Amino acid sequence: MGVSAPAPNFQGLTVLLLESRRSREMAALVSTYGGRPVVAPALREIPLESSPEALAFADALVRGEFDCVILLTGVGTRALLDVVERARSREAFVTALAKTKVVARGPKPLAVLRELKVPAWVVAPEPNTWRELLAALDATGTPLNGLRVAVQEYGVSNLALLQGLEARGGRVTRVPVYRWALPEDVAPLRSAVSSVAAGEIDVVIVTTATQAVHLFQVAETMGQAHELRGGLRRAVVASIGPTTTEALQHQDLAVDLEASHPKMGFLVREAAARSDELLRAKRESGV
């Protein structure tokens, strides 16, 4: 009989979580796996409730002026529906959407489309980055040249995606429906910066690229960016996927672990399974 692998366990390591919306759920999961969670939400989503771009897009869609609509997030898709419902006909909007080539970046916007009974033309496969989205569009064999393409954005513009669509001949319209800002209370984030810099954090779990940006933004205001970077290099840094990994690498940081699937459960479980070993290897090598 083969020896079974040990159950994932953080072995009492202190785990910094920068997640906002699902922070309680994530902290409970870390505790279940034997870790000591430290929660410091790094962002908040601010809906653009009267977004003129969103309303202009809705009106143009109903008039049949878009050939393709790309939905990047489930939260953004729901926020877009909320904006439309306040000032326009939801039924007319959903009917028009169903007549359009709709692209979902991953399972969350796809779930919203299913609720609306709107078929998806293309669904980007894991890890659901802009690269997979463009590749999935290319795989359809339908050229974008001259097509009118609307992109529902999520906090910040994804310039690589927009440029990729334009390079393929798409006539791109951005549709921002919410933006990301620092939390109203940045005290936990400031405390996290100090703790990482002091070597008091063993594992840092990052679930969006913006968390990394905001963590360093706060560190800059504290004059501790250099110390934060040093502390992160001594800790285990776990990323949910390629886009987040790229953001961390942009801060001159190596990512020790990237989730095999871009989902919170996979990320925490895999971090629990490997963090103790990774941390010991770092400490033994004198990193």
C-alpha positions as CSV (number, residue, x, y, z in Angstrom):
1,M,0.0,0.0,0.0
2,G,1.3,3.5,-0.9
3,V,1.8,6.1,1.8
4,S,-0.9,8.8,1.5
5,A,0.2,12.4,1.4
6,P,-0.3,14.4,4.6
7,A,-3.4,16.6,4.9
8,P,-2.7,20.2,4.0
9,N,-1.8,22.2,7.1
10,F,-0.2,25.6,7.7
11,Q,1.4,24.2,10.9
12,G,0.5,27.3,12.8
13,L,2.0,29.8,10.4
14,T,0.7,33.4,10.4
15,V,-1.1,34.0,7.1
16,L,-1.8,37.6,5.8
17,L,-5.0,37.9,3.7
18,L,-5.6,40.9,1.6
19,E,-9.0,39.8,0.3
20,S,-11.9,42.1,0.9
21,R,-15.3,40.7,-0.2
22,R,-14.7,37.2,1.0
23,S,-12.3,37.9,3.8
24,R,-14.3,36.1,6.5
25,E,-14.7,33.0,4.4
26,M,-11.1,33.0,3.5
27,A,-10.0,33.5,7.1
28,A,-12.1,30.6,8.2
29,L,-10.6,28.4,5.6
30,V,-7.0,29.3,6.7
31,S,-8.0,28.5,10.3
32,T,-9.4,25.1,9.2
33,Y,-6.0,24.3,7.6
34,G,-4.2,25.2,10.8
35,G,-3.1,28.7,10.0
36,R,-3.4,31.9,12.0
37,P,-5.1,34.4,9.7
38,V,-4.4,38.1,9.7
39,V,-7.0,40.0,7.7
40,A,-6.1,43.4,6.1
41,P,-8.5,44.2,3.2
42,A,-6.6,46.0,0.5
43,L,-9.4,47.4,-1.6
44,R,-13.0,48.3,-1.9
45,E,-15.2,48.4,-4.9
46,I,-17.0,51.6,-5.6
47,P,-20.0,51.2,-8.0
48,L,-20.3,54.0,-10.6
49,E,-24.0,54.2,-10.0
50,S,-24.8,56.9,-12.5
51,S,-22.1,55.9,-15.0
52,P,-22.8,57.8,-18.2
53,E,-20.6,55.4,-20.2
54,A,-22.8,52.4,-19.0
55,L,-26.0,54.2,-19.9
56,A,-24.7,55.2,-23.3
57,F,-23.6,51.6,-23.9
58,A,-27.1,50.3,-22.9
59,D,-28.8,52.7,-25.2
60,A,-26.5,51.8,-28.1
61,L,-26.9,48.1,-27.5
62,V,-30.7,48.4,-27.7
63,R,-30.3,50.3,-30.9
64,G,-28.2,47.4,-32.3
65,E,-24.9,49.3,-32.4
66,F,-22.6,46.6,-30.9
67,D,-21.6,43.3,-32.5
68,C,-19.8,41.9,-29.5
69,V,-19.9,42.4,-25.7
70,I,-17.1,41.2,-23.4
71,L,-18.0,40.7,-19.7
72,L,-14.9,40.5,-17.5
73,T,-16.4,39.9,-14.1
74,G,-19.5,38.7,-12.4
75,V,-19.6,41.6,-10.0
76,G,-19.2,44.0,-12.9
77,T,-22.0,42.4,-14.9
78,R,-24.4,42.6,-12.0
79,A,-23.3,46.3,-11.4
80,L,-24.0,47.0,-15.1
81,L,-27.5,45.5,-14.8
82,D,-28.1,47.6,-11.7
83,V,-27.1,50.8,-13.5
84,V,-29.4,49.9,-16.4
85,E,-32.4,49.1,-14.2
86,R,-32.3,52.4,-12.5
87,A,-32.8,54.4,-15.7
88,R,-33.7,52.1,-18.5
89,S,-35.7,48.9,-19.4
90,R,-33.9,45.8,-18.1
91,E,-36.0,43.6,-20.4
92,A,-35.0,45.6,-23.5
93,F,-31.3,45.5,-22.4
94,V,-31.3,41.7,-21.8
95,T,-33.1,41.1,-25.1
96,A,-30.6,43.2,-27.0
97,L,-27.7,41.4,-25.2
98,A,-29.1,38.0,-26.3
99,K,-28.9,39.2,-29.9
100,T,-25.2,40.0,-29.6
101,K,-22.0,37.9,-29.5
102,V,-21.4,37.8,-25.8
103,V,-18.0,36.8,-24.4
104,A,-17.5,35.8,-20.7
105,R,-14.0,35.9,-19.2
106,G,-14.7,33.0,-16.9
107,P,-17.3,31.3,-14.8
108,K,-18.6,34.3,-12.8
109,P,-19.9,36.4,-15.6
110,L,-21.0,33.2,-17.3
111,A,-23.2,32.4,-14.2
112,V,-24.9,35.8,-14.5
113,L,-25.6,35.2,-18.2
114,R,-27.2,31.8,-17.4
115,E,-29.5,33.6,-14.9
116,L,-30.5,36.0,-17.6
117,K,-30.9,33.1,-20.1
118,V,-28.4,34.9,-22.4
119,P,-26.2,32.5,-24.4
120,A,-22.4,33.0,-24.3
121,W,-20.7,33.0,-27.7
122,V,-17.2,32.5,-26.2
123,V,-16.0,31.6,-22.6
124,A,-12.3,32.1,-21.8
125,P,-10.8,28.9,-20.2
126,E,-8.7,28.9,-17.0
127,P,-6.8,30.7,-15.8
128,N,-9.3,33.2,-17.3
129,T,-6.8,36.0,-18.1
130,W,-6.9,38.4,-21.1
131,R,-4.5,36.0,-22.9
132,E,-7.0,33.1,-22.7
133,L,-9.8,35.5,-23.7
134,L,-8.0,36.6,-26.9
135,A,-7.0,33.1,-27.7
136,A,-10.6,31.9,-27.4
137,L,-11.7,34.7,-29.7
138,D,-9.1,33.8,-32.2
139,A,-10.2,30.1,-32.0
140,T,-13.7,31.0,-33.2
141,G,-12.3,31.9,-36.6
142,T,-14.5,35.0,-36.7
143,P,-12.3,38.1,-37.5
144,L,-12.9,41.1,-35.3
145,N,-12.0,43.4,-38.1
146,G,-14.5,46.2,-38.1
147,L,-16.7,44.7,-35.3
148,R,-18.0,47.1,-32.7
149,V,-16.8,45.6,-29.4
150,A,-17.9,46.7,-25.9
151,V,-15.7,45.8,-22.9
152,Q,-17.2,45.8,-19.4
153,E,-14.3,46.9,-17.2
154,Y,-13.5,46.0,-13.6
155,G,-11.9,48.7,-11.6
156,V,-9.0,49.6,-13.9
157,S,-8.6,49.3,-17.7
158,N,-6.8,46.2,-19.0
159,L,-4.6,47.9,-21.6
160,A,-3.2,44.6,-22.9
161,L,-6.7,43.3,-23.6
162,L,-7.9,46.6,-25.2
163,Q,-4.8,46.7,-27.4
164,G,-5.2,43.1,-28.4
165,L,-8.7,43.7,-29.5
166,E,-7.8,46.8,-31.4
167,A,-4.8,45.0,-33.1
168,R,-7.4,42.4,-34.4
169,G,-9.4,45.3,-35.9
170,G,-12.1,45.6,-33.2
171,R,-13.6,49.0,-32.7
172,V,-13.5,49.0,-28.9
173,T,-15.7,50.9,-26.4
174,R,-14.8,50.8,-22.7
175,V,-17.8,50.4,-20.3
176,P,-16.6,51.1,-16.7
177,V,-19.1,50.2,-14.0
178,Y,-17.0,50.3,-10.9
179,R,-13.6,51.3,-9.7
180,W,-11.3,50.1,-7.0
181,A,-10.1,52.3,-4.1
182,L,-8.3,51.9,-0.9
183,P,-10.5,50.8,2.1
184,E,-12.0,53.6,4.1
185,D,-10.1,52.3,7.1
186,V,-6.5,51.7,6.1
187,A,-5.3,51.0,9.6
188,P,-5.3,47.2,9.1
189,L,-3.4,47.6,5.9
190,R,-0.8,49.9,7.6
191,S,-0.5,47.3,10.4
192,A,0.0,44.6,7.8
193,V,2.8,46.6,6.2
194,S,4.6,46.9,9.5
195,S,4.1,43.3,10.4
196,V,5.5,42.1,7.1
197,A,8.4,44.4,7.3
198,A,9.2,43.2,10.8
199,G,9.1,39.5,9.7
200,E,6.0,38.7,11.7
201,I,4.1,37.3,8.7
202,D,5.0,33.9,7.3
203,V,2.6,33.6,4.3
204,V,1.0,36.3,2.2
205,I,-2.0,35.3,0.0
206,V,-2.8,37.7,-2.8
207,T,-6.1,37.2,-4.8
208,T,-6.1,40.2,-7.1
209,A,-3.4,42.3,-8.7
210,T,-4.8,45.5,-7.2
211,Q,-4.1,44.2,-3.7
212,A,-0.4,44.2,-4.4
213,V,-0.6,47.7,-5.9
214,H,-2.5,49.1,-2.8
215,L,-0.2,47.3,-0.3
216,F,2.8,49.1,-1.8
217,Q,0.9,52.3,-2.1
218,V,0.2,52.3,1.6
219,A,3.8,51.3,2.3
220,E,5.1,54.2,0.3
221,T,3.0,56.6,2.4
222,M,4.6,55.1,5.5
223,G,8.1,55.2,4.0
224,Q,8.4,51.5,4.4
225,A,8.2,50.2,0.8
226,H,11.8,48.9,0.9
227,E,11.2,47.2,4.2
228,L,7.9,45.7,2.9
229,R,9.7,44.3,-0.1
230,G,12.3,42.7,2.1
231,G,9.7,41.2,4.4
232,L,7.8,39.7,1.5
233,R,11.0,38.1,0.1
234,R,11.4,36.4,3.5
235,A,7.8,35.2,3.5
236,V,5.9,32.7,1.3
237,V,4.0,34.7,-1.4
238,A,1.0,32.8,-2.9
239,S,-0.8,34.1,-5.9
240,I,-4.2,33.2,-7.3
241,G,-3.2,33.3,-10.9
242,P,-1.0,34.8,-13.7
243,T,-2.4,38.4,-13.7
244,T,-1.8,38.7,-9.9
245,T,1.6,37.0,-10.3
246,E,2.6,39.6,-12.9
247,A,1.7,42.4,-10.6
248,L,3.9,41.0,-7.9
249,Q,6.7,40.4,-10.3
250,H,6.3,44.1,-11.3
251,Q,7.2,44.9,-7.7
252,D,10.4,42.9,-8.1
253,L,9.0,40.0,-6.1
254,A,9.2,36.3,-6.8
255,V,6.0,34.3,-6.3
256,D,6.6,31.1,-4.4
257,L,3.2,29.5,-5.3
258,E,0.5,30.0,-7.9
259,A,-2.8,28.2,-7.6
260,S,-3.3,25.4,-10.0
261,H,-6.8,26.8,-10.6
262,P,-7.7,30.5,-10.1
263,K,-10.1,29.8,-7.2
264,M,-9.8,30.8,-3.6
265,G,-10.3,27.2,-2.3
266,F,-7.5,25.8,-4.4
267,L,-5.2,28.7,-3.5
268,V,-5.6,28.3,0.3
269,R,-5.5,24.5,0.2
270,E,-2.3,24.5,-1.9
271,A,-0.7,27.2,0.3
272,A,-1.5,25.1,3.3
273,A,0.1,22.0,1.7
274,R,3.3,23.7,0.7
275,S,4.0,26.8,2.8
276,D,5.7,25.2,5.7
277,E,8.2,23.4,3.4
278,L,8.7,26.5,1.3
279,L,9.3,28.7,4.3
280,R,11.8,26.3,5.8
281,A,13.7,26.2,2.5
282,K,13.9,30.0,2.4
283,R,15.1,30.2,6.0
284,E,17.7,27.5,5.4
285,S,19.0,29.3,2.3
286,G,19.3,32.5,4.2
287,V,16.8,34.4,2.0
